[in-house]
Amino acid sequence: MAKANQTINVRTWSKTVPSYGLRLSDLDLYVLKNHDDVLRVLGYERVEGPTPRAFLSWAVHTAFLFALVGGVSTLGGDMFSTSGGRTVRTGTADPLDNDLGVPLTSWCFAVVLVGVLAVAVRWLRTDRHRDAKEVGYLVATVACGALALGQLVSERGVDAFAAPSIPVWAAAGLAAALLAAVLLFSRGRRVPVPRNFRPIGTPDLKLATGLVEALESKERDKLLSERRRAIARLRERGLIDAAEAAQLESLPLGASTTIAPTDPAHHS
């Protein structure tokens, strides 16, 4: 299937299909999300609450953000705190001397550069679908890079093209180029979707089909109707073609998990 890794929104998939989401092989898992016995036979279980991977992702994103702030904070200045919806000034930070401030700025923007590269990889791997937070990070990187270069040259007397300035130029320059590409060539907005299921064993499709057939006819018809609506919306959005929609419709409920992901290099 040419678009086998296109997906649907977790919270609203039965009502709308975003430009990017979960793999088609996950479709039946969401249809059957309230039937844990069938999920287990299909080799999956629901993930409740944040996963270790989610915490790691949060920590990495926080590091990239703090690096961006740290890179332009070495000259000190007013400190603020936000609490209860109010932002108040809490004091003044002293500037760092050149021996510490210059390398800190350089190292911070080296980390920022990694963050920009991560945004680029993420954008390409999601078939050029943009994310508002990542666009904001690119804008902030360009702005903070310009500010940091100004600080290095005017306040710290560092040559604009000296070694400490290179990471700043690299991060800001790449961010500017990537920002232009994202704004001009994105295929739409990305809808981040958490992984709500994890594999726990070998699937038994025959047994799963038997469990589905054993459901009350009213419940089974409801589940099949939900899947038909999701498939129809995928078709309307152009995420799958008519042949793929027909193939999905012909599969027994639960069998979408057998759809193999396609190599990302083959995406349109």
ZALUM-433945 format. One line per field, with one value per atom (N, C-alpha, C): atom name; x, y, z. Coordinates in steps of 0.001 Angstrom, whole numbers. Example, Ala and Ser with C-alpha at 12.3 -4.5 7.8 and 13.67 -1.06 7.14 Angstrom:
% residues 2
tortor N	CA	C	N	CA	C
X 13190	12300	13200	12850	13670	12900
Y -5690	-4500	-3300	-2250	-1060	30
Z 7800	7800	7800	7080	7140	7870
END
This chain:
% residues 268
tortor N	CA	C	N	CA	C	N	CA	C	N	CA	C	N	CA	C	N	CA	C	N	CA	C	N	CA	C	N	CA	C	N	CA	C	N	CA	C	N	CA	C	N	CA	C	N	CA	C	N	CA	C	N	CA	C	N	CA	C	N	CA	C	N	CA	C	N	CA	C	N	CA	C	N	CA	C	N	CA	C	N	CA	C	N	CA	C	N	CA	C	N	CA	C	N	CA	C	N	CA	C	N	CA	C	N	CA	C	N	CA	C	N	CA	C	N	CA	C	N	CA	C	N	CA	C	N	CA	C	N	CA	C	N	CA	C	N	CA	C	N	CA	C	N	CA	C	N	CA	C	N	CA	C	N	CA	C	N	CA	C	N	CA	C	N	CA	C	N	CA	C	N	CA	C	N	CA	C	N	CA	C	N	CA	C	N	CA	C	N	CA	C	N	CA	C	N	CA	C	N	CA	C	N	CA	C	N	CA	C	N	CA	C	N	CA	C	N	CA	C	N	CA	C	N	CA	C	N	CA	C	N	CA	C	N	CA	C	N	CA	C	N	CA	C	N	CA	C	N	CA	C	N	CA	C	N	CA	C	N	CA	C	N	CA	C	N	CA	C	N	CA	C	N	CA	C	N	CA	C	N	CA	C	N	CA	C	N	CA	C	N	CA	C	N	CA	C	N	CA	C	N	CA	C	N	CA	C	N	CA	C	N	CA	C	N	CA	C	N	CA	C	N	CA	C	N	CA	C	N	CA	C	N	CA	C	N	CA	C	N	CA	C	N	CA	C	N	CA	C	N	CA	C	N	CA	C	N	CA	C	N	CA	C	N	CA	C	N	CA	C	N	CA	C	N	CA	C	N	CA	C	N	CA	C	N	CA	C	N	CA	C	N	CA	C	N	CA	C	N	CA	C	N	CA	C	N	CA	C	N	CA	C	N	CA	C	N	CA	C	N	CA	C	N	CA	C	N	CA	C	N	CA	C	N	CA	C	N	CA	C	N	CA	C	N	CA	C	N	CA	C	N	CA	C	N	CA	C	N	CA	C	N	CA	C	N	CA	C	N	CA	C	N	CA	C	N	CA	C	N	CA	C	N	CA	C	N	CA	C	N	CA	C	N	CA	C	N	CA	C	N	CA	C	N	CA	C	N	CA	C	N	CA	C	N	CA	C	N	CA	C	N	CA	C	N	CA	C	N	CA	C	N	CA	C	N	CA	C	N	CA	C	N	CA	C	N	CA	C	N	CA	C	N	CA	C	N	CA	C	N	CA	C	N	CA	C	N	CA	C	N	CA	C	N	CA	C	N	CA	C	N	CA	C	N	CA	C	N	CA	C	N	CA	C	N	CA	C	N	CA	C	N	CA	C	N	CA	C	N	CA	C	N	CA	C	N	CA	C	N	CA	C	N	CA	C	N	CA	C	N	CA	C	N	CA	C	N	CA	C	N	CA	C	N	CA	C	N	CA	C	N	CA	C	N	CA	C	N	CA	C	N	CA	C	N	CA	C	N	CA	C	N	CA	C	N	CA	C	N	CA	C	N	CA	C	N	CA	C	N	CA	C	N	CA	C	N	CA	C	N	CA	C	N	CA	C	N	CA	C	N	CA	C	N	CA	C	N	CA	C	N	CA	C	N	CA	C	N	CA	C	N	CA	C	N	CA	C	N	CA	C	N	CA	C	N	CA	C	N	CA	C	N	CA	C	N	CA	C	N	CA	C	N	CA	C	N	CA	C	N	CA	C	N	CA	C	N	CA	C	N	CA	C	N	CA	C	N	CA	C	N	CA	C	N	CA	C	N	CA	C	N	CA	C	N	CA	C	N	CA	C	N	CA	C	N	CA	C	N	CA	C	N	CA	C	N	CA	C	N	CA	C	N	CA	C	N	CA	C	N	CA	C	N	CA	C	N	CA	C	N	CA	C	N	CA	C	N	CA	C	N	CA	C	N	CA	C	N	CA	C	N	CA	C	N	CA	C	N	CA	C	N	CA	C	N	CA	C	N	CA	C	N	CA	C	N	CA	C	N	CA	C	N	CA	C	N	CA	C	N	CA	C	N	CA	C	N	CA	C	N	CA	C	N	CA	C	N	CA	C	N	CA	C	N	CA	C
X 839	0	873	594	1464	1418	276	151	-168	417	45	400	1252	1601	883	-104	-942	-1824	-2312	-2999	-4160	-4742	-5918	-5721	-6475	-6371	-6941	-6223	-6657	-7972	-8059	-9222	-10432	-10217	-11352	-11386	-10737	-10607	-11944	-12965	-14257	-15038	-14553	-15246	-14453	-13143	-12311	-11003	-10399	-9121	-8111	-7041	-6058	-5141	-4243	-3320	-2265	-1991	-977	-1330	-1177	-1526	-995	-1853	-1420	-1481	-737	-724	-2096	-2399	-3653	-3749	-2610	-2634	-3155	-3197	-3719	-5219	-5828	-7228	-8129	-8020	-8900	-8630	-7403	-7114	-7964	-8147	-8973	-10451	-10847	-12238	-12545	-11581	-11778	-11187	-10938	-10208	-10883	-12205	-12925	-13115	-12489	-12594	-11205	-10799	-9437	-9148	-10173	-9937	-9540	-10188	-9839	-8460	-8182	-6874	-5751	-5940	-4897	-4672	-5746	-5615	-4914	-5122	-4440	-2986	-2584	-1185	-881	-1907	-1704	-2426	-1986	-2708	-2674	-3676	-3713	-2645	-2077	-1084	-1804	-1751	-2417	-1397	-1630	-758	508	1336	2582	3541	4216	5192	6594	7555	8942	9438	9001	9407	8876	7645	7068	7864	8270	9074	10435	11041	12321	12172	11093	10842	10683	9955	9773	11114	11972	13272	14148	14128	14935	14438	13116	12552	12879	12828	13152	14617	15504	16938	17159	16488	16621	16124	15032	14467	15376	15882	16762	18073	18542	19756	19533	18354	18044	18019	17406	17353	18736	19467	20796	21764	21614	22529	22463	21336	21191	21077	21369	21203	22520	23632	24914	25279	24597	24864	24028	23264	22462	21255	20682	19508	18401	17232	16096	15669	15250	14716	13231	12454	11007	10516	9355	8719	7233	6683	5261	4557	3551	2812	1376	451	-951	-1404	-779	-1168	-546	311	966	2476	3082	4538	5099	6008	6570	8096	8701	10156	10658	11646	12146	13553	14213	15561	16363	17668	18574	19718	20021	21131	22390	23501	24771	25277	25972	26521	27687	27879	29027	30223	31422	32593	32847	33697	33924	34444	35279	35856	34796	33667	32576	31416	31112	29959	30087	31268	31460	31341	32087	31927	30534	29884	28536	27562	27675	26837	27093	28364	28727	28169	28342	27858	26342	25699	24228	23692	24310	23815	24219	25245	25548	24397	23865	22698	21477	21303	20186	20263	21478	21667	21163	21435	20924	19391	18812	17361	16789	17450	17001	17094	18185	18322	17218	16859	15780	14454	14214	12998	12990	14136	14232	13925	14524	14296	12833	12260	10861	9934	10211	9382	9434	10623	10763	10138	10314	9772	8258	7660	6193	5635	6369	5912	5646	6559	6520	5230	4820	3700	4259	3847	4437	3746	4468	3947	4158	3117	3184	4306	4519	5568	6952	7129	8415	8664	7614	7749	8142	7505	7855	9294	9787	11172	12136	11811	12654	12675	11511	11440	12276	12121	12871	14373	14765	16183	16783	16054	16545	16686	15655	15676	16772	16854	17865	19273	19404	20710	21212	20304	20688	21082	20316	20614	21948	22195	23444	24648	24524	25627	25900	24831	25007	25715	25364	26012	27490	27778	29167	30044	29515	30315	30382	29230	29206	29533	29124	29317	30562	30931	32053	33271	33156	34306	34798	33917	34279	34045	34965	34790	33559	32807	31558	31757	32961	33205	34287	34510	35439	34793	35621	35137	33915	33883	32702	31408	31524	30330	29778	30589	30179	28895	28795	27547	26315	26486	25358	24932	25921	25619	24962	25495	24986	23545	23268	21913	20918	21284	20368	20192	21278	21195	20358	20618	19841	18376	18142	16757	16023	16701	16080	15740	16682	16435	15324	15348	14323	12956	12931	11672	11042	11858	11349	10798	11521	11070	9754	9669	8455	7249	7441	6328	5902	6869	6559	6165	6730	6577	5898	5346	4631	3366	2994	1800	571	753	-366	94	-854	-550	-460	528	667	-158	-828	-1575	-840	-93	649	-300	36	-821	20	-351	416	208	1181	1040	229	-1046	-1940	-1990	-1210	-1185	257	550	1883	1756	2649	2591	2968	2258	2530	2697	2476	2601	2307	2212	1949	452	22	-1407	-1998	-3238	-3986	-5224	-5098	-6185	-7434	-7261	-8412	-9229	-8541	-9241	-9879	-9162	-9716	-10983	-10962	-12153	-13313	-13010	-14050	-14643	-13796	-14288	-15169	-14777	-15581	-16931	-16911	-18163	-19075	-18481	-19264	-19921	-19528	-20162	-21627	-22399	-23793	-23837	-24789	-24862	-24938	-25636	-25753	-24392	-23618	-22283	-21352	-21421	-20547	-20858	-22129	-22511	-22052	-22100	-21640	-20139	-19359	-17917	-17594	-18291	-18060	-18451	-19511	-19932	-18886	-18282	-17227	-16033	-15683	-14543	-14859	-16075	-16447	-16369	-16803	-16736	-15286	-14422	-13006	-12383	-12689	-12151	-12663	-13950	-14520	-13827	-13498	-12832	-11386	-10729	-9386	-9443	-10464	-10636	-10949	-11828	-12198	-11010	-10124	-8951	-7828	-8009	-6980	-5809	-5960	-4870	-4766	-5850	-5824	-6623	-6365	-7123	-8281	-9050	-10248	-9908	-8818	-8436	-8051	-7333	-6928	-8142	-9076	-10300	-11081	-11173	-11896	-11214	-9865	-9143	-9406	-9371	-9655	-11067	-12035	-13426	-13590	-12790	-12952	-12316	-11460	-10782	-11727	-11623	-12399	-11980	-12896	-12580	-11463	-10373	-9194	-8040	-8338	-7294	-6458	-6827	-5983	-4601	-4469	-3156	-2174	-2667	-1777	-1190	-1629	-1121	313	1211	2636	2926	3681	4072	4911	4790	5570	6827	7889	9139	8840	9224	8971	9522	10561	11144	10189	9107	8176	6968	6955	5818	5746	4508	4341	4672
Y -1194	0	1242	2158	3321	4252	4228	5172	4434	3276	2436	3031	4034	4616	5930	6283	7424	7047	8054	7680	8569	8277	8995	9532	10559	11219	10352	10247	9387	9851	11122	11582	11838	12190	12564	11796	10613	9919	9515	9253	8830	9991	11240	12407	13118	13053	13770	13059	13197	12566	13649	13830	14871	14525	15466	15255	14206	14040	13066	12496	11210	10642	9241	8307	6953	6091	4984	4082	3436	3110	2430	1114	490	-773	-604	642	903	1162	1286	1702	806	-511	-1416	-1423	-1082	-1006	67	1197	2265	1938	1213	773	-162	-996	-2008	-1597	-307	163	-189	-404	-735	-2234	-3021	-4482	-5057	-5027	-5435	-6888	-7745	-9155	-9336	-8583	-8672	-8072	-6946	-6304	-7265	-7959	-8879	-9996	-10513	-11572	-11043	-9753	-9130	-8808	-9058	-8852	-7468	-6718	-5355	-5130	-4099	-3607	-2092	-1503	-47	476	1620	2280	3341	3215	4171	5146	6432	7464	7648	8607	8907	7722	7501	6417	6959	6076	6548	7293	6863	7543	8978	9160	10505	11401	10857	11642	11991	11048	11312	12405	12335	13353	14722	14776	16048	16590	15718	16149	16697	16035	16488	17841	17992	19261	20388	20078	21078	21506	20543	20853	21790	21533	22402	23811	23907	25218	25985	25295	25966	26386	25598	25976	27267	27413	28625	29841	29687	30782	31066	29992	30172	30858	30649	31240	32748	33328	34786	35420	34647	35158	35392	35256	35342	36767	37769	39152	39594	38649	38976	39839	40454	41298	40956	41506	41282	39819	39334	37981	38079	37180	37204	35828	35831	34584	34684	33590	33554	32611	33132	32336	32836	31897	32280	33180	33046	33863	35244	35553	36858	36698	37605	37624	38798	38501	39550	39517	40680	40785	40342	39426	38880	39338	40044	40500	40696	40807	41034	40038	39418	38463	39185	38870	39477	38839	39607	39041	38109	37137	36248	36898	36659	37227	36492	37077	36531	35101	34789	33453	32368	32719	31755	32053	33325	33702	33348	33555	33282	31788	30908	29475	28948	29537	29077	29382	30591	30934	29972	29692	28803	27402	26861	25507	25439	26473	26491	26421	27176	27168	25897	25209	23893	22929	23035	22221	22650	23956	24472	23941	23867	23346	21906	21109	19739	19758	20702	20828	21174	22061	22440	21247	20493	19286	18280	18174	17268	17702	19017	19530	19164	19294	18967	17490	16631	15187	14856	15456	15188	15641	16800	17330	16409	15929	15040	13674	13165	11838	11831	12989	13070	13573	13289	13617	15110	15917	17376	17976	17512	18124	18938	20199	21124	21020	21465	21531	22951	23549	24957	25204	24290	24474	24443	23579	23506	24750	25264	26521	27638	27670	28675	28558	27326	27115	27643	27432	27927	29457	30081	31544	32066	31437	31861	31674	30601	30355	31447	31845	32916	34216	34555	35795	35773	34674	34571	34484	33854	33794	35173	36004	37374	38148	37954	38638	38173	36869	36328	36815	36855	37366	38835	39607	41008	41142	40275	40318	39964	38905	38472	39557	40217	41213	42535	43072	44424	44465	43435	43462	42708	41673	40846	40950	41701	41933	40726	39773	38570	38830	38406	38587	37806	38394	37788	36408	36128	34822	34037	34391	33626	32284	31369	30013	30002	30828	30786	31204	31969	32440	31420	30430	29487	28714	28164	27455	28359	29634	30562	30778	31035	31181	29915	28767	27503	27270	27475	27243	28222	29510	30525	30390	30123	29993	28798	27651	26462	26653	27278	27519	28402	29433	30329	29584	28766	28011	26989	26306	25310	25961	27118	27839	28193	28665	29003	27758	26638	25401	24908	24973	24511	25359	26671	27560	27441	27156	27131	25749	24696	23372	22337	22760	21804	21323	20081	19482	19685	20354	20595	20572	20705	20723	19297	19069	17763	17701	16593	16377	15311	15708	14711	13729	12454	11424	10519	10384	9506	8045	7232	5798	5235	4916	4443	2933	2228	768	300	-808	-1383	-2890	-3472	-4917	-5700	-6809	-7628	-9103	-9451	-10859	-11104	-12382	-12770	-12719	-12025	-11922	-13237	-13471	-14620	-14067	-13771	-13115	-13989	-15301	-16192	-16141	-16185	-16118	-14755	-13682	-12333	-12182	-12736	-12677	-13412	-14537	-15278	-14485	-13758	-12946	-11807	-11206	-10128	-10676	-11846	-12447	-12828	-13078	-13461	-12265	-11041	-9862	-9783	-9064	-8851	-8144	-8503	-7963	-6440	-5855	-4397	-3757	-4346	-3815	-4008	-5186	-5451	-4495	-4266	-3345	-1926	-1549	-212	-55	-1071	-1009	-958	-1764	-1757	-419	182	1495	2556	2495	3438	3301	2061	1860	2359	2137	2620	4138	4819	6286	6764	6095	6478	6268	5137	4855	5879	6233	7211	8557	8953	10241	10205	9083	8937	9064	8471	8549	9980	10673	12045	12982	12738	13594	13240	12203	11826	11092	10582	9874	8430	7884	6568	6670	5767	5786	4798	4717	3885	2410	1954	548	227	1137	928	950	1855	1912	608	90	-1158	-2320	-2315	-3383	-3346	-2138	-2004	-2465	-2068	-2454	-3974	-4650	-6091	-6900	-6273	-6994	-7226	-8384	-8585	-7570	-7210	-6255	-6811	-6049	-6482	-6798	-7026	-7455	-6315	-5049	-3949	-3994	-4681	-4791	-5594	-6285	-7067	-6233	-4964	-4102	-3729	-4004	-3700	-2263	-1541	-177	-141	953	1152	1920	1658	2419	3905	4776	6199	6818	6208	6772	6696	5885	5713	6632	7489	8359	9371	9841	10923	12226
Z 0	0	0	-866	-1043	124	876	1986	3283	3482	4612	5942	5978	7264	7506	6681	6988	8164	8947	10150	10535	11697	12142	13549	13898	15184	16288	17419	18509	19114	19480	20224	19340	18085	17250	15942	15908	14645	14075	14910	14397	13806	14051	13528	12449	12531	11563	11379	10221	9916	9594	10393	10147	8989	8693	7585	7898	9183	9551	10905	11113	12402	12516	12948	13190	11938	11933	10782	10584	9338	9055	9805	10062	10797	12218	12713	14062	14066	12897	12836	13691	13514	14242	15741	16137	17570	18227	17525	18085	18011	16980	16909	18083	18440	19476	20820	21001	22186	23506	23506	24735	24919	24062	24141	24396	25661	26023	25671	25741	25424	23961	23070	21647	21399	22069	21908	22303	23414	23873	22861	22281	21287	20037	19741	18613	18937	20191	20579	21082	21551	22026	23347	24036	25199	25203	25856	25921	26862	26518	27358	28175	29473	30354	30918	30720	31280	30460	30868	30140	30170	29064	28972	29238	29553	29713	28483	27302	26077	26048	26567	26601	27545	28694	29638	29026	28307	27663	26609	25831	24817	25464	26579	27293	27775	28305	28809	27688	26529	25389	24889	24758	24298	25270	26570	27579	27474	27204	27054	25878	24764	23589	23901	24641	24961	25924	26953	27904	27246	26287	25567	24800	24215	23464	24387	25546	26518	27093	27415	28007	27072	25779	24825	24741	25159	25089	26480	27527	28892	29613	28906	29592	30002	29446	29839	31032	31578	32747	32384	33418	33200	34166	33932	34820	34807	35996	36118	36454	35854	36040	36450	37089	37485	37173	36665	36345	37303	38010	38972	39026	38974	39055	37929	36774	35634	35619	36598	36668	36526	35802	35640	36418	37335	38184	38108	38282	38300	39656	39650	40909	41252	40356	40644	39378	39555	38423	38471	37327	37234	36778	37415	37028	35728	34886	33649	33951	33076	33188	32503	33040	32380	31067	30238	28892	28898	29879	29920	30060	30661	30825	29886	29710	28901	27431	26837	25408	25105	25820	25518	25848	26891	27221	26073	25521	24381	23221	22965	21871	22078	23281	23562	23552	24055	24056	22626	21725	20351	19604	20095	19527	19840	21068	21441	20634	20473	19673	18244	17705	16353	16257	17277	17303	17307	18066	18086	16724	16015	14670	13721	13820	13001	13322	14619	15013	14399	14346	13706	12221	11570	10149	9896	10717	10563	10810	11850	12172	11051	10483	9394	8180	7832	6681	6948	8152	8464	8548	8788	8823	7497	6432	5084	4925	5508	5399	5960	7139	7841	9007	9088	10055	11415	12423	13786	14291	14891	15301	16301	17243	18243	17596	16619	15950	15105	14457	13721	14680	15839	16848	17300	17444	17851	16789	15525	14444	14427	14605	14657	15823	16993	18172	17971	17277	17038	16159	15120	14256	15048	15838	16606	17675	18415	19469	18888	17714	17076	16709	16160	15814	17070	18143	19401	19975	19944	20487	19692	18374	17562	17880	18067	18451	19784	20725	22036	21927	21177	21048	20423	19399	18676	19417	19826	20397	21881	22623	24077	24530	23814	24262	23352	22275	21411	20654	20385	19630	18147	17309	15874	15405	14469	14008	13417	12905	12285	13025	14288	15115	15481	15971	16283	17207	18296	19175	18485	17397	16697	15711	15340	14298	14675	15913	16246	16176	16512	16459	15011	14142	12717	12168	12527	11987	12415	13717	14220	13611	13614	13094	11583	10866	9416	8989	9627	9285	9673	10825	11256	10262	9744	8771	7483	6994	5766	5955	7107	7378	7565	8224	8416	7068	6154	4823	4127	4237	3599	4208	5541	6226	5835	5779	5460	3995	3118	1687	1163	1766	1166	2066	3195	4039	3339	3638	3046	3917	5043	5945	7386	8287	9717	10242	11103	11724	13003	13181	14415	15217	16252	17031	17691	17619	18191	19094	20361	21250	20895	21263	21052	22204	21938	22996	23110	22282	22330	22217	22870	22745	22532	21745	21493	22744	22972	24162	23822	22565	22219	20757	20410	19031	18756	17710	17430	16913	17259	16758	16072	14771	14056	13996	13869	13797	15077	16217	17500	17700	17283	17413	16579	15374	14520	15169	15825	16528	17676	18423	19525	19025	17906	17327	16873	16224	15762	16928	18100	19269	19963	19565	20150	19751	20540	20164	18811	18005	16645	16647	17610	17677	17931	18848	19156	17976	17340	16196	15042	14786	13713	14014	15281	15684	15408	15756	15528	14040	13250	11810	11198	11718	11230	11542	12726	13101	12164	11858	10962	9553	9070	7746	7662	8732	8741	8709	9460	9463	8093	7468	6137	5134	5236	4313	4436	5655	5837	5346	5531	4958	3439	2857	1400	971	1703	1357	1436	2403	2564	1591	806	-152	467	1692	2361	1891	1361	726	-563	-1505	-2746	-2665	-3740	-3741	-3525	-4153	-4008	-2571	-1921	-529	391	126	920	791	-433	-658	47	38	726	2223	2803	4230	4564	3727	3953	3927	3092	2928	4055	4849	5922	7097	7764	8989	10042	10919	11972	12846	12962	13690	12768	11487	10550	10002	10288	9794	10412	11551	12197	11351	10319	9460	8334	8198	7137	7453	6553	6767	6413	7280	6954	5688	4938	3723	4050	3312	3459	3281	4276	4165	2892	2303	1096	-93	62	-1040	-902	83	272	-860	-1095	-2060	-1422
END
